[in-house]
Amino acid sequence: MHWQTSRFRIDLSRPRVMGIVNVTPDSFSDGGRLGDAGAALAHCESLLHGGAELLDIGGESTRPGTPPVPLEEELRRVVPVVQGAVRFGVPISVDTYKPEVMRRVLDLGADIVNDIWALRQPGALDAVAAHASCGVCLMHMHGEPQTMQRSPMEGDAVSQVRGFLDRQTAALVARGVERSRICWDPGIGFGKTPAQNFALLSRQRELLGGYPLLIGWSRKSSLGQATGLPVEERLVPSVAAALLAVERGARIVRVHDVRETAAALKVWAAAPTIEQGREKA
């Protein structure tokens, strides 16, 4: 399996680690740490040294209850970071739902649009369809960031998420976008209860339908619910969830703790080799 993006055809025969770069003052776990482009680019380099193979840059927090960021402010935060990051020679994703931001960062050389609204905002579908080859990640979200956790979805999350992603994909393909450019994200934590999030993990294979899965469990509140740990102490649960997601077919894991996740995935990848060695012995 491959994921076609602006500059890269990403080989997904093995799982890949996407490092999170939040250029925001208010993200739920690391807001305010990367206050300027210089700090954000230094963080990008640190993530790459730790084993990240993709970078996801975002200028607007999606923490429940957070107000939207004005367009000009999001561009001010994101543009200089993208300008610097595209020089690192790895796929650059931009976490945005605004079509103006999409067009601007794609013009700068970004590779992937990562949209929590799955291109449902006016003009977003047009922005992606007009590009010759950018990758796009369609994410499921119930409601909107301001209210999604006050009124989470009801019923079976897995079937609803699958149906939604099928519909959004069909709309994109109908606009001439190649299927190889599309990736799915079930949207862990976006308008879902902890039970629904864990159902999406335990039944994740039901979402495997020809499109690579990008999964983001890192430091999520459901991990806190399960363990009783505050956000700053969720490294081990986050790595465990990433490994479980990969074991169930995820091709990309979006994480804060890159070095630890990459190391854990090396152990996971070594296990078949060990078993094969035993068979030969």
C-alpha positions in Angstrom: 0.0 0.0 0.0 1.2 3.5 -0.8 -0.1 7.0 -0.1 0.4 9.5 -2.9 1.2 13.1 -1.7 2.4 16.2 -3.4 6.1 15.3 -3.4 6.2 11.8 -2.0 4.7 8.4 -2.7 4.8 7.0 0.8 5.4 3.3 1.2 3.1 2.0 3.8 4.3 -1.6 3.8 5.4 -0.8 7.3 3.8 1.6 9.8 5.0 5.2 9.9 5.3 7.7 12.7 3.8 11.2 12.2 5.2 13.8 14.6 2.8 16.5 16.0 3.9 20.1 15.7 1.3 22.3 17.4 2.0 26.0 16.7 -0.7 27.1 19.1 -1.0 28.7 22.6 -3.8 26.4 23.7 -3.5 22.8 22.5 -4.7 20.3 25.1 -1.3 18.8 25.9 1.5 21.0 24.6 0.0 24.4 23.8 2.3 27.4 24.1 5.5 25.4 23.8 6.2 26.5 20.3 5.6 30.2 20.3 7.4 31.1 17.2 8.6 29.6 13.9 12.2 29.1 15.2 11.0 27.1 18.1 8.6 25.1 16.0 11.3 24.3 13.4 13.7 23.2 16.1 11.0 20.9 17.4 10.5 19.5 13.9 14.2 18.7 13.7 14.0 17.0 17.1 11.0 14.9 16.1 12.9 13.8 12.9 15.9 12.9 14.9 13.6 10.8 17.2 12.3 8.8 14.3 9.4 10.8 12.8 8.9 10.1 9.1 6.1 12.7 8.6 5.3 16.0 10.3 1.9 17.4 11.0 1.8 21.1 11.5 -1.3 22.8 13.0 -2.1 26.4 13.9 -5.5 25.9 15.5 -6.3 23.9 18.6 -9.2 21.4 18.4 -9.4 21.1 22.2 -13.1 20.9 23.2 -14.6 24.3 23.8 -11.8 26.2 22.1 -13.0 29.1 19.9 -12.0 29.2 16.2 -8.8 31.0 15.2 -9.2 33.8 12.6 -7.8 33.0 9.2 -5.1 35.6 9.2 -3.8 34.4 12.6 -3.7 30.8 11.5 -1.7 31.8 8.4 0.6 33.9 10.6 1.3 30.8 12.8 1.6 28.2 10.1 3.1 29.7 7.0 6.7 30.4 8.2 6.8 26.9 9.8 5.7 25.2 6.6 8.2 27.3 4.6 11.0 26.0 6.8 9.8 22.4 7.2 9.4 21.6 3.5 13.2 21.8 3.3 13.6 18.8 5.6 12.9 16.3 2.8 10.0 14.5 4.5 6.2 14.6 3.9 4.7 17.7 5.5 1.0 17.6 6.6 -1.0 20.6 7.6 -3.8 20.2 10.1 -6.4 22.7 8.8 -10.1 22.9 7.7 -9.8 26.3 6.1 -9.6 26.2 2.2 -7.5 29.4 2.2 -4.9 27.8 4.4 -5.0 24.6 2.3 -4.3 26.5 -0.9 -1.5 28.6 0.7 0.4 25.7 2.3 0.1 23.6 -0.8 1.5 26.4 -2.9 4.4 26.4 -0.4 5.1 22.7 -1.1 3.2 21.0 1.7 2.3 17.4 0.9 -0.9 16.6 2.8 -4.1 18.3 4.0 -5.2 16.8 7.3 -8.8 18.0 7.8 -10.8 17.3 11.0 -13.9 18.3 9.0 -13.2 15.9 6.2 -13.5 18.7 3.6 -17.1 19.6 4.7 -16.3 23.3 5.1 -17.3 25.5 2.1 -14.5 25.5 -0.5 -12.4 22.8 1.1 -13.3 20.0 -1.3 -12.6 22.4 -4.2 -9.1 23.3 -2.8 -8.0 19.7 -2.6 -9.7 18.6 -5.9 -7.9 21.4 -7.7 -4.5 20.2 -6.7 -2.7 17.7 -8.9 -1.4 15.3 -6.3 -1.7 16.4 -2.7 -2.5 13.7 -0.1 -5.6 14.2 2.1 -6.6 12.7 5.4 -10.4 12.6 5.9 -11.3 12.5 9.6 -14.6 11.7 11.3 -15.8 14.2 13.8 -19.3 14.3 15.4 -20.5 17.8 15.9 -17.9 20.6 16.1 -14.9 21.2 18.4 -16.7 23.8 20.5 -19.5 21.4 21.6 -18.5 17.9 20.5 -17.8 16.5 24.0 -21.0 18.0 25.5 -23.1 16.1 23.1 -21.2 13.0 21.9 -22.5 10.7 19.3 -24.9 7.9 20.1 -25.1 4.3 19.0 -22.5 2.2 17.3 -19.5 4.3 16.5 -17.8 1.9 14.2 -20.6 1.6 11.6 -21.3 5.3 11.7 -17.6 6.2 11.2 -17.2 3.8 8.4 -20.4 5.1 6.6 -19.3 8.7 7.0 -15.8 8.0 5.6 -17.2 6.0 2.7 -19.5 9.0 1.8 -16.8 11.6 2.1 -14.4 9.5 0.0 -17.0 9.0 -2.7 -17.6 12.8 -2.9 -13.8 13.3 -3.3 -13.4 10.6 -5.9 -16.3 12.0 -7.9 -14.3 15.2 -8.2 -11.5 13.3 -9.9 -9.2 12.8 -6.9 -7.2 9.5 -7.2 -8.0 7.0 -4.4 -4.2 6.6 -3.8 -4.2 10.2 -2.4 -6.8 9.4 0.3 -6.2 8.4 3.9 -8.8 7.8 6.7 -8.8 8.8 10.4 -11.7 7.6 12.6 -11.2 10.7 14.8 -10.5 9.3 18.3 -11.9 11.6 20.8 -13.8 13.9 18.4 -17.4 13.8 19.7 -17.1 10.2 21.0 -17.4 8.7 24.4 -14.4 6.7 25.9 -16.4 3.5 25.3 -16.9 4.4 21.6 -13.2 5.3 21.2 -12.1 1.9 22.6 -14.7 0.2 20.4 -13.1 1.9 17.4 -9.8 0.4 18.6 -11.0 -3.1 19.3 -12.9 -3.3 16.0 -10.5 -1.2 14.0 -10.2 -3.9 11.3 -13.8 -3.1 10.3 -12.5 0.2 9.0 -9.9 -1.4 6.7 -11.4 -0.8 3.2 -8.6 0.0 0.8 -7.5 3.2 2.4 -4.7 3.6 4.8 -5.7 4.4 8.4 -4.0 7.2 10.3 -4.7 6.9 14.0 -4.2 9.6 16.7 -4.5 8.2 20.3 -1.6 10.3 21.7 -2.4 11.7 25.2 -6.2 11.5 24.6 -8.6 11.9 27.4 -9.9 8.4 27.0 -6.5 7.1 28.0 -6.8 9.3 31.1 -10.2 7.8 31.8 -8.8 4.3 31.5 -5.7 4.8 33.6 -6.5 7.8 35.9 -3.4 9.6 34.7 -3.2 13.3 33.9 -2.3 14.4 30.4 1.4 14.9 31.2 1.7 11.3 32.4 0.1 9.5 29.5 3.3 8.5 27.6 3.1 4.8 28.3 -0.7 4.6 27.6 -0.2 6.5 24.4 2.6 4.2 23.2 0.5 1.2 24.1 -2.5 2.5 22.1 -0.3 3.2 19.1 1.0 -0.3 19.1 -2.5 -1.8 19.4 -3.6 0.4 16.5 -0.7 -0.7 14.4 -1.4 -4.3 15.3 -5.0 -3.8 14.1 -3.9 -2.4 10.7 -3.1 1.3 11.2 -0.4 2.5 8.7 0.3 5.8 10.3 0.3 6.8 14.0 0.1 10.5 14.8 2.0 11.1 18.1 3.6 13.6 20.4 6.1 11.2 21.9 8.0 10.2 18.7 11.2 8.7 20.1 9.4 6.3 22.4 6.7 5.3 19.9 9.4 4.7 17.2 11.4 2.5 19.6 8.3 0.5 20.5 7.5 -0.1 16.9 11.0 -1.4 16.3 10.3 -4.1 18.9 6.9 -4.8 17.4 8.5 -5.2 13.9 11.3 -7.4 15.3 8.9 -10.0 16.6 8.2 -11.8 13.3 11.9 -12.0 12.6 12.5 -13.6 16.0 9.7 -16.2 15.3 11.1 -16.9 11.8 14.5 -17.5 13.4 13.1 -20.0 15.8 11.4 -21.9 13.0 14.7 -22.1 11.1 16.6 -23.2 14.2 
